[in-house]
Amino acid sequence: TLTAAGRGVTQPIGSKRLASVLIAGQMALAIVLLSGAGLLVRSLVNIVGAETGVRAPEQILVATIRLPSEKFATDEARRQYLERLTADVPTIAGIDGAAMASALPAQGGQILPFEFDGVPSPATGEQHVQVIAVTAEYFRVLEAPMTAGRAFTSDDRATSSRVAVVNQAFVEKFRPGAPAIGARLRVAAPRQPQELRQVVGVASNILEGDAVRQQFKP
């Protein structure tokens, strides 16, 4: 526009240099923006395509349930409702199984300190692990096989012996070279007695507590 309005006027050398600098700066910024956009897209693809340990996530329907305390005032009332729900849902046409968990894969559960029975705490301080409460069908619904021992069953109830299932990442970090099945551990859960739980199974890794899906955690 300036050129059209001022034909015959010679542009100063300084203006030409400034224009060249501005154009070079614009090109540099455009390259930076394109590089950033490319990295963002690549990161998003890596997150979406990351291995989660859930074999067929596109076949799993998820819902969140909150039970009003005025209607379900006791643990037993809540437990009875959840047991009826997990029994009734698989009777719906097209549904193969149902399970419940206190946290979804990738979201993770409570991170709590724990200790092995009869084993002194490490010199580095407390050991921590993610704790997730699940129903018996959880591993079957997610198609996460047991690599050792067994999964939970309907016989594992509040009135039975306390048991736990750990994952491969737990074994690799806390039980290298030692058997995991049969190990007894105590989790420092808030507002709950620190009861001993015996490990009865080792499950394949399911991604927990890592929204960017970088690693499997114990």
C-alpha positions in Angstrom: 0.0 0.0 0.0 2.8 2.4 0.8 4.5 1.6 -2.5 1.3 2.3 -4.4 0.7 5.6 -2.6 4.2 6.8 -3.0 5.3 5.8 -6.5 8.5 7.5 -7.4 9.6 7.8 -3.8 12.7 5.9 -3.0 12.5 3.8 0.2 15.3 4.5 2.7 17.9 1.7 3.2 17.0 1.6 6.9 13.4 0.9 6.2 14.3 -2.0 3.9 16.5 -3.5 6.6 13.7 -3.1 9.2 11.3 -4.8 6.9 13.7 -7.6 6.3 14.2 -8.0 10.0 10.4 -8.1 10.7 9.8 -10.7 7.9 12.6 -12.8 9.3 11.1 -12.5 12.8 7.7 -13.5 11.6 9.1 -16.5 9.8 11.0 -17.6 12.9 7.8 -17.2 15.1 5.8 -19.2 12.5 8.4 -22.0 12.6 8.3 -22.1 16.4 4.5 -22.2 16.4 4.5 -25.0 13.9 7.1 -26.9 15.8 5.1 -26.5 19.0 1.9 -27.6 17.3 3.6 -30.7 15.9 5.0 -31.6 19.4 1.5 -31.1 20.9 -0.1 -33.3 18.3 2.6 -36.0 18.7 2.2 -35.9 22.5 -1.6 -36.2 22.2 -1.2 -39.2 19.8 1.2 -40.8 22.3 -1.2 -40.4 25.1 -4.3 -41.7 23.2 -2.3 -44.6 21.8 -0.4 -45.5 25.0 -0.7 -49.0 26.4 -3.1 -48.9 29.4 -3.4 -52.6 30.2 -7.1 -52.5 29.3 -7.4 -54.8 26.3 -10.6 -53.4 24.7 -11.5 -50.0 26.1 -13.8 -49.3 23.2 -16.1 -52.1 24.5 -16.3 -50.8 28.1 -19.0 -48.4 29.2 -18.2 -46.3 32.3 -20.6 -44.6 34.8 -20.0 -42.8 38.1 -22.2 -43.7 41.0 -22.7 -41.6 44.2 -25.0 -43.0 46.9 -26.7 -40.4 49.1 -25.7 -40.8 52.7 -29.3 -40.1 54.0 -30.6 -43.2 52.1 -27.5 -45.4 52.5 -26.4 -44.5 56.0 -24.3 -47.6 56.7 -21.6 -49.6 55.0 -23.9 -52.6 54.9 -26.6 -50.7 53.1 -24.1 -49.4 50.5 -22.6 -52.9 50.1 -26.0 -54.5 49.5 -26.9 -52.0 46.9 -23.7 -52.4 45.0 -23.9 -56.1 45.1 -27.4 -56.0 43.6 -26.3 -53.6 40.9 -23.3 -55.7 39.8 -25.6 -58.7 39.7 -28.4 -57.0 37.7 -26.4 -55.1 35.1 -25.0 -58.2 33.3 -28.6 -59.4 32.8 -29.1 -56.5 30.3 -28.9 -57.6 26.7 -25.5 -56.9 25.2 -23.6 -56.6 28.5 -21.1 -59.3 29.2 -20.0 -58.4 32.7 -20.0 -55.6 35.3 -17.5 -54.5 37.9 -17.0 -51.6 40.2 -13.8 -49.7 41.3 -13.0 -46.7 43.4 -11.0 -45.2 40.6 -10.9 -45.5 36.8 -7.7 -46.7 34.9 -5.3 -43.8 34.4 -6.9 -41.8 37.2 -5.5 -43.8 40.0 -6.6 -44.4 43.6 -5.4 -43.2 47.0 -1.6 -43.1 47.5 -1.0 -44.6 50.9 1.9 -45.7 53.0 2.3 -49.5 53.6 4.6 -52.0 55.1 5.3 -55.7 54.9 4.6 -57.7 58.0 7.8 -58.5 59.9 9.9 -56.4 57.5 11.4 -53.2 58.8 10.7 -50.0 56.9 13.5 -49.1 54.4 16.0 -46.5 55.5 14.7 -44.1 52.8 11.4 -43.7 54.7 7.9 -44.8 54.1 6.9 -47.0 51.1 3.8 -45.8 49.2 1.4 -47.6 46.9 -1.8 -46.7 45.1 -4.8 -48.4 46.7 -7.9 -49.1 44.7 -11.0 -51.1 45.9 -12.5 -53.3 43.2 -15.2 -56.0 42.9 -14.5 -59.5 41.9 -15.2 -59.1 38.2 -12.9 -56.1 37.8 -9.9 -57.9 36.1 -12.1 -60.0 33.9 -14.0 -57.0 32.6 -10.8 -55.2 31.8 -9.3 -58.4 30.4 -6.3 -58.0 32.6 -5.0 -61.6 33.3 -3.4 -62.8 36.5 0.3 -63.6 36.1 0.4 -65.5 39.4 -2.1 -66.6 42.0 -5.8 -65.7 41.7 -8.1 -62.7 41.3 -10.7 -61.7 43.8 -13.8 -63.9 44.2 -17.3 -63.5 45.6 -15.9 -65.3 48.8 -13.6 -62.3 49.5 -16.0 -60.3 51.7 -15.8 -58.0 54.7 -16.4 -61.0 57.0 -13.6 -63.1 55.4 -9.8 -62.9 55.7 -8.4 -59.7 54.2 -6.6 -60.3 50.9 -5.0 -58.1 48.2 -4.0 -58.3 44.6 -0.9 -56.5 43.4 0.3 -55.7 39.9 3.6 -56.5 38.1 4.9 -53.0 38.8 4.5 -53.7 42.5 6.4 -56.9 42.4 9.2 -55.4 40.4 9.6 -52.5 42.8 8.9 -54.0 46.2 9.4 -57.8 45.8 12.3 -58.3 43.4 13.6 -61.8 43.7 11.1 -62.6 46.4 7.7 -64.3 46.1 4.8 -62.0 46.1 2.1 -64.6 46.7 1.6 -65.1 50.4 3.3 -61.8 51.4 1.4 -60.0 54.2 1.2 -56.2 54.2 -0.5 -53.5 56.1 -1.9 -50.3 54.4 -2.3 -47.1 56.5 -5.7 -46.3 55.3 -7.4 -43.3 56.9 -10.2 -44.0 59.4 -9.7 -47.7 58.9 -8.0 -50.3 61.1 -4.5 -51.1 59.7 -5.3 -54.8 59.1 -2.9 -57.3 57.6 -3.8 -58.4 54.1 -2.3 -61.4 52.3 -1.4 -61.1 48.7 -3.3 -63.8 46.8 -2.7 -62.7 43.2 -0.5 -60.7 40.8 -2.3 -59.0 38.0 -0.9 -57.7 34.7 -0.2 -54.0 34.8 -3.2 -51.6 34.5 -2.3 -47.9 34.1 -3.2 -46.1 37.3 -2.5 -42.6 38.6 -0.8 -41.3 35.4 -3.0 -39.0 33.2 -0.2 -38.6 30.6 0.2 -42.4 30.5 4.0 -42.6 30.9 4.5 -45.5 33.2 2.8 -48.3 35.1 2.8 -47.6 38.9 2.6 -50.1 41.8 
